[in-house]
């Protein structure tokens, strides 16, 4: 079982705490997480349900393009990443400490 827990922790990298994400928590009980670009909705659902002990109603994902950055004469692009918006069923919440 610990192998599955470690795999789920690798899928849910960190919560996205922004003004929009916080508003989503209050409005429609949805939480935003940063996940690997290769993660699919089924894996994300299982990871959230197992790690946080909640029931998931739906999972939406979007790929966030990396921004172009400049430092001196050099420029480069930050890596692309994936955001998962996880909507929980009524009565379920996640507490971030």
C-alpha positions in Angstrom: 0.0 0.0 0.0 2.9 2.4 0.7 3.9 2.1 -2.9 0.5 3.4 -4.0 0.6 6.2 -1.5 4.1 7.3 -2.8 2.8 7.2 -6.4 -0.3 9.3 -5.4 2.0 11.9 -3.6 4.0 12.2 -6.8 0.8 12.9 -8.8 -0.5 15.7 -6.4 2.6 17.9 -6.4 1.2 20.9 -4.5 -2.0 22.9 -4.2 -2.4 26.1 -6.3 -3.2 28.9 -3.9 -4.3 31.9 -6.0 -7.2 34.3 -5.8 -9.1 32.4 -8.5 -8.5 29.1 -6.8 -9.6 30.3 -3.4 -12.7 31.7 -4.9 -13.4 28.4 -6.6 -13.2 26.7 -3.2 -15.8 28.9 -1.8 -18.1 29.0 -4.8 -18.2 25.5 -6.1 -16.1 23.4 -3.6 -13.3 22.9 -6.1 -9.6 22.7 -5.3 -6.7 23.3 -7.7 -3.6 21.2 -7.7 -0.3 21.2 -9.7 0.1 17.7 -11.3 2.6 16.2 -13.7 1.9 16.8 -17.4 1.4 13.0 -18.0 -1.2 12.5 -15.3 -4.7 11.7 -16.4 -8.1 12.4 -14.7 -8.5 8.9 -13.3 -5.1 9.0 -11.6 -5.8 12.4 -10.2 -9.2 11.3 -8.9 -7.8 8.3 -7.1 -4.9 10.3 -5.7 -7.1 13.0 -4.2 -9.6 10.4 -2.8 -6.8 8.3 -1.2 -4.6 11.1 0.2 -7.3 13.4 1.5 -10.1 10.9 2.3 -12.8 12.7 0.3 -15.2 11.9 -2.5 -14.5 13.6 -5.9 -17.4 14.7 -8.1 -15.4 15.7 -11.2 -11.9 16.5 -12.4 -11.0 19.1 -15.0 -7.5 19.6 -16.3 -5.7 22.3 -18.3 -2.1 22.6 -19.5 -0.4 25.9 -18.5 2.2 27.1 -20.9 5.6 28.1 -19.4 6.4 31.8 -19.6 9.3 33.2 -21.5 11.9 34.6 -19.1 14.8 36.9 -19.7 17.9 37.3 -17.6 20.5 39.6 -19.1 21.1 38.7 -22.7 19.8 35.1 -22.3 16.2 34.0 -22.6 14.5 30.8 -21.9 11.1 29.3 -21.3 9.8 27.9 -18.0 8.5 24.3 -18.3 4.8 23.7 -19.1 2.8 22.2 -16.3 -0.7 20.9 -15.7 -3.4 22.2 -13.4 -6.2 19.9 -12.0 -9.4 21.5 -10.8 -11.0 18.9 -8.5 -14.6 19.4 -7.5 -15.7 17.6 -4.4 -19.1 16.1 -3.5 -21.4 18.0 -1.0 -20.2 17.9 2.6 -16.5 17.1 1.7 -13.7 19.6 2.2 -9.9 19.6 2.2 -8.0 21.5 4.9 -4.6 23.0 4.0 -2.3 23.8 6.9 
